Amino acid sequence: MAFDTRIVFCFSVVLFVFSTGCYEYPHEKTAPETENSVNENADLVTPEMTEHTPAAGRRVRQTAPEYRGTDVYHALYLPVDWKPGGRYPVVVEYTGNKFPQSGSTGEVKDANLGYGLTGGKGFIWVSMPYIEKGGQKNALRWWGDKQATIDYCKTNLPRICEQFGGDQNRVFICGFSRGAIAVSYIGLADDEIASFWKGFIAHDHFDGHRKWGYADSDRQSALKRLARLNGRPVLVCGSANDFLKEHQNLAKFTFLPVPVSEIFQIPEGKVIHPHTDLWMHRKSQCRDQARQWLNQYK
């Protein structure tokens, strides 16, 4: 009888590992109750990243098998209305640089834009990492190992979609600051990764707006990447992107100025830096417009 029990137990473990794919969930804990609603009128609060197994309304840390034993990870959020067997559009986000003045940590776990954009429902949200040189941790400033960063997305995005019901024909890439540049610098780096996206959302900065201290940040190099847009829709939010108005043959650009200071009543109200990915966490006409744009193309 004891032998039979062990067989059943081992078989159950195998089924669990298979059902959760190859991702690692370190320090597994008893899972908390997941949220089943989002209050649209209150300021949104991005769900804290935990190390539990994925579930509706939960944001979790995942370690890809290629990076097991390192500190490299991405974050996965399944919407409050997620159910096994469903098909969901996907928003992939890249974070800004570590920039303490604005509260940006550069960490995957502290991404916010994708959650504000989707409101926590209807979309799977994935916060992708930049891989530091050496492949042992995520890069908090700029690109780390650029090719490793690109390859990570190429490998893990299809894997996530297959496992959790992401519709690979409805995947959007978004980012704030460094992440806004990454929408093109990473997301359009070659034909393969460029083919992943149905639409693009960038807030504050854009690839090619100015030359930075890394390779191929010049305007001409950026325009070669932007040629891979092939007329697809791009939501251009905030500032540092005006040059795109001279290249509207490349894509279906929609420009959305975002008055962050007015949204947060700076400096009279909440103390927050105007260069932030949190603006979509507060109800505003701009947020409504951004969400309408996303729902139009999803």
Secondary structure as a PSIPRED ss2 file (coil, helix, strand):
# PSIPRED VFORMAT (PSIPRED V4.0)

   1 M C   1.000  0.000  0.000
   2 A H   0.000  1.000  0.000
   3 F H   0.000  1.000  0.000
   4 D H   0.000  1.000  0.000
   5 T H   0.000  1.000  0.000
   6 R H   0.000  1.000  0.000
   7 I H   0.000  1.000  0.000
   8 V H   0.000  1.000  0.000
   9 F H   0.000  1.000  0.000
  10 C H   0.000  1.000  0.000
  11 F H   0.000  1.000  0.000
  12 S H   0.000  1.000  0.000
  13 V H   0.000  1.000  0.000
  14 V H   0.000  1.000  0.000
  15 L H   0.000  1.000  0.000
  16 F H   0.000  1.000  0.000
  17 V H   0.000  1.000  0.000
  18 F H   0.000  1.000  0.000
  19 S H   0.000  1.000  0.000
  20 T C   1.000  0.000  0.000
  21 G C   1.000  0.000  0.000
  22 C C   1.000  0.000  0.000
  23 Y C   1.000  0.000  0.000
  24 E E   0.000  0.000  1.000
  25 Y C   1.000  0.000  0.000
  26 P C   1.000  0.000  0.000
  27 H C   1.000  0.000  0.000
  28 E C   1.000  0.000  0.000
  29 K C   1.000  0.000  0.000
  30 T C   1.000  0.000  0.000
  31 A C   1.000  0.000  0.000
  32 P C   1.000  0.000  0.000
  33 E C   1.000  0.000  0.000
  34 T C   1.000  0.000  0.000
  35 E C   1.000  0.000  0.000
  36 N C   1.000  0.000  0.000
  37 S C   1.000  0.000  0.000
  38 V C   1.000  0.000  0.000
  39 N C   1.000  0.000  0.000
  40 E C   1.000  0.000  0.000
  41 N C   1.000  0.000  0.000
  42 A C   1.000  0.000  0.000
  43 D C   1.000  0.000  0.000
  44 L C   1.000  0.000  0.000
  45 V C   1.000  0.000  0.000
  46 T C   1.000  0.000  0.000
  47 P C   1.000  0.000  0.000
  48 E C   1.000  0.000  0.000
  49 M C   1.000  0.000  0.000
  50 T E   0.000  0.000  1.000
  51 E C   1.000  0.000  0.000
  52 H C   1.000  0.000  0.000
  53 T C   1.000  0.000  0.000
  54 P C   1.000  0.000  0.000
  55 A C   1.000  0.000  0.000
  56 A E   0.000  0.000  1.000
  57 G C   1.000  0.000  0.000
  58 R C   1.000  0.000  0.000
  59 R E   0.000  0.000  1.000
  60 V E   0.000  0.000  1.000
  61 R E   0.000  0.000  1.000
  62 Q E   0.000  0.000  1.000
  63 T E   0.000  0.000  1.000
  64 A C   1.000  0.000  0.000
  65 P H   0.000  1.000  0.000
  66 E H   0.000  1.000  0.000
  67 Y H   0.000  1.000  0.000
  68 R C   1.000  0.000  0.000
  69 G C   1.000  0.000  0.000
  70 T C   1.000  0.000  0.000
  71 D E   0.000  0.000  1.000
  72 V C   1.000  0.000  0.000
  73 Y C   1.000  0.000  0.000
  74 H E   0.000  0.000  1.000
  75 A E   0.000  0.000  1.000
  76 L E   0.000  0.000  1.000
  77 Y E   0.000  0.000  1.000
  78 L E   0.000  0.000  1.000
  79 P C   1.000  0.000  0.000
  80 V C   1.000  0.000  0.000
  81 D C   1.000  0.000  0.000
  82 W C   1.000  0.000  0.000
  83 K C   1.000  0.000  0.000
  84 P C   1.000  0.000  0.000
  85 G C   1.000  0.000  0.000
  86 G C   1.000  0.000  0.000
  87 R C   1.000  0.000  0.000
  88 Y E   0.000  0.000  1.000
  89 P E   0.000  0.000  1.000
  90 V E   0.000  0.000  1.000
  91 V E   0.000  0.000  1.000
  92 V E   0.000  0.000  1.000
  93 E E   0.000  0.000  1.000
  94 Y E   0.000  0.000  1.000
  95 T C   1.000  0.000  0.000
  96 G C   1.000  0.000  0.000
  97 N C   1.000  0.000  0.000
  98 K C   1.000  0.000  0.000
  99 F E   0.000  0.000  1.000
 100 P H   0.000  1.000  0.000
 101 Q H   0.000  1.000  0.000
 102 S H   0.000  1.000  0.000
 103 G C   1.000  0.000  0.000
 104 S E   0.000  0.000  1.000
 105 T C   1.000  0.000  0.000
 106 G C   1.000  0.000  0.000
 107 E C   1.000  0.000  0.000
 108 V H   0.000  1.000  0.000
 109 K H   0.000  1.000  0.000
 110 D H   0.000  1.000  0.000
 111 A C   1.000  0.000  0.000
 112 N C   1.000  0.000  0.000
 113 L H   0.000  1.000  0.000
 114 G H   0.000  1.000  0.000
 115 Y H   0.000  1.000  0.000
 116 G H   0.000  1.000  0.000
 117 L H   0.000  1.000  0.000
 118 T H   0.000  1.000  0.000
 119 G C   1.000  0.000  0.000
 120 G C   1.000  0.000  0.000
 121 K C   1.000  0.000  0.000
 122 G C   1.000  0.000  0.000
 123 F C   1.000  0.000  0.000
 124 I E   0.000  0.000  1.000
 125 W E   0.000  0.000  1.000
 126 V E   0.000  0.000  1.000
 127 S E   0.000  0.000  1.000
 128 M C   1.000  0.000  0.000
 129 P C   1.000  0.000  0.000
 130 Y C   1.000  0.000  0.000
 131 I E   0.000  0.000  1.000
 132 E C   1.000  0.000  0.000
 133 K C   1.000  0.000  0.000
 134 G C   1.000  0.000  0.000
 135 G C   1.000  0.000  0.000
 136 Q C   1.000  0.000  0.000
 137 K E   0.000  0.000  1.000
 138 N E   0.000  0.000  1.000
 139 A C   1.000  0.000  0.000
 140 L C   1.000  0.000  0.000
 141 R C   1.000  0.000  0.000
 142 W C   1.000  0.000  0.000
 143 W C   1.000  0.000  0.000
 144 G C   1.000  0.000  0.000
 145 D C   1.000  0.000  0.000
 146 K H   0.000  1.000  0.000
 147 Q H   0.000  1.000  0.000
 148 A H   0.000  1.000  0.000
 149 T H   0.000  1.000  0.000
 150 I H   0.000  1.000  0.000
 151 D H   0.000  1.000  0.000
 152 Y H   0.000  1.000  0.000
 153 C H   0.000  1.000  0.000
 154 K H   0.000  1.000  0.000
 155 T H   0.000  1.000  0.000
 156 N H   0.000  1.000  0.000
 157 L H   0.000  1.000  0.000
 158 P H   0.000  1.000  0.000
 159 R H   0.000  1.000  0.000
 160 I H   0.000  1.000  0.000
 161 C H   0.000  1.000  0.000
 162 E H   0.000  1.000  0.000
 163 Q H   0.000  1.000  0.000
 164 F H   0.000  1.000  0.000
 165 G C   1.000  0.000  0.000
 166 G E   0.000  0.000  1.000
 167 D E   0.000  0.000  1.000
 168 Q E   0.000  0.000  1.000
 169 N E   0.000  0.000  1.000
 170 R E   0.000  0.000  1.000
 171 V E   0.000  0.000  1.000
 172 F E   0.000  0.000  1.000
 173 I E   0.000  0.000  1.000
 174 C E   0.000  0.000  1.000
 175 G E   0.000  0.000  1.000
 176 F E   0.000  0.000  1.000
 177 S C   1.000  0.000  0.000
 178 R H   0.000  1.000  0.000
 179 G H   0.000  1.000  0.000
 180 A H   0.000  1.000  0.000
 181 I H   0.000  1.000  0.000
 182 A H   0.000  1.000  0.000
 183 V H   0.000  1.000  0.000
 184 S H   0.000  1.000  0.000
 185 Y H   0.000  1.000  0.000
 186 I C   1.000  0.000  0.000
 187 G C   1.000  0.000  0.000
 188 L C   1.000  0.000  0.000
 189 A C   1.000  0.000  0.000
 190 D C   1.000  0.000  0.000
 191 D H   0.000  1.000  0.000
 192 E H   0.000  1.000  0.000
 193 I H   0.000  1.000  0.000
 194 A H   0.000  1.000  0.000
 195 S C   1.000  0.000  0.000
 196 F C   1.000  0.000  0.000
 197 W C   1.000  0.000  0.000
 198 K C   1.000  0.000  0.000
 199 G E   0.000  0.000  1.000
 200 F E   0.000  0.000  1.000
 201 I E   0.000  0.000  1.000
 202 A E   0.000  0.000  1.000
 203 H E   0.000  0.000  1.000
 204 D C   1.000  0.000  0.000
 205 H C   1.000  0.000  0.000
 206 F C   1.000  0.000  0.000
 207 D C   1.000  0.000  0.000
 208 G C   1.000  0.000  0.000
 209 H C   1.000  0.000  0.000
 210 R C   1.000  0.000  0.000
 211 K C   1.000  0.000  0.000
 212 W C   1.000  0.000  0.000
 213 G C   1.000  0.000  0.000
 214 Y C   1.000  0.000  0.000
 215 A C   1.000  0.000  0.000
 216 D C   1.000  0.000  0.000
 217 S C   1.000  0.000  0.000
 218 D C   1.000  0.000  0.000
 219 R H   0.000  1.000  0.000
 220 Q H   0.000  1.000  0.000
 221 S H   0.000  1.000  0.000
 222 A H   0.000  1.000  0.000
 223 L H   0.000  1.000  0.000
 224 K H   0.000  1.000  0.000
 225 R H   0.000  1.000  0.000
 226 L H   0.000  1.000  0.000
 227 A H   0.000  1.000  0.000
 228 R H   0.000  1.000  0.000
 229 L H   0.000  1.000  0.000
 230 N C   1.000  0.000  0.000
 231 G C   1.000  0.000  0.000
 232 R C   1.000  0.000  0.000
 233 P E   0.000  0.000  1.000
 234 V E   0.000  0.000  1.000
 235 L E   0.000  0.000  1.000
 236 V E   0.000  0.000  1.000
 237 C E   0.000  0.000  1.000
 238 G C   1.000  0.000  0.000
 239 S C   1.000  0.000  0.000
 240 A C   1.000  0.000  0.000
 241 N C   1.000  0.000  0.000
 242 D H   0.000  1.000  0.000
 243 F H   0.000  1.000  0.000
 244 L H   0.000  1.000  0.000
 245 K H   0.000  1.000  0.000
 246 E H   0.000  1.000  0.000
 247 H C   1.000  0.000  0.000
 248 Q C   1.000  0.000  0.000
 249 N C   1.000  0.000  0.000
 250 L C   1.000  0.000  0.000
 251 A C   1.000  0.000  0.000
 252 K E   0.000  0.000  1.000
 253 F E   0.000  0.000  1.000
 254 T E   0.000  0.000  1.000
 255 F E   0.000  0.000  1.000
 256 L E   0.000  0.000  1.000
 257 P C   1.000  0.000  0.000
 258 V C   1.000  0.000  0.000
 259 P C   1.000  0.000  0.000
 260 V H   0.000  1.000  0.000
 261 S H   0.000  1.000  0.000
 262 E H   0.000  1.000  0.000
 263 I H   0.000  1.000  0.000
 264 F C   1.000  0.000  0.000
 265 Q C   1.000  0.000  0.000
 266 I C   1.000  0.000  0.000
 267 P C   1.000  0.000  0.000
 268 E C   1.000  0.000  0.000
 269 G C   1.000  0.000  0.000
 270 K C   1.000  0.000  0.000
 271 V C   1.000  0.000  0.000
 272 I C   1.000  0.000  0.000
 273 H C   1.000  0.000  0.000
 274 P C   1.000  0.000  0.000
 275 H C   1.000  0.000  0.000
 276 T C   1.000  0.000  0.000
 277 D C   1.000  0.000  0.000
 278 L C   1.000  0.000  0.000
 279 W H   0.000  1.000  0.000
 280 M H   0.000  1.000  0.000
 281 H H   0.000  1.000  0.000
 282 R C   1.000  0.000  0.000
 283 K C   1.000  0.000  0.000
 284 S C   1.000  0.000  0.000
 285 Q H   0.000  1.000  0.000
 286 C H   0.000  1.000  0.000
 287 R H   0.000  1.000  0.000
 288 D H   0.000  1.000  0.000
 289 Q H   0.000  1.000  0.000
 290 A H   0.000  1.000  0.000
 291 R H   0.000  1.000  0.000
 292 Q H   0.000  1.000  0.000
 293 W H   0.000  1.000  0.000
 294 L H   0.000  1.000  0.000
 295 N H   0.000  1.000  0.000
 296 Q H   0.000  1.000  0.000
 297 Y H   0.000  1.000  0.000
 298 K C   1.000  0.000  0.000
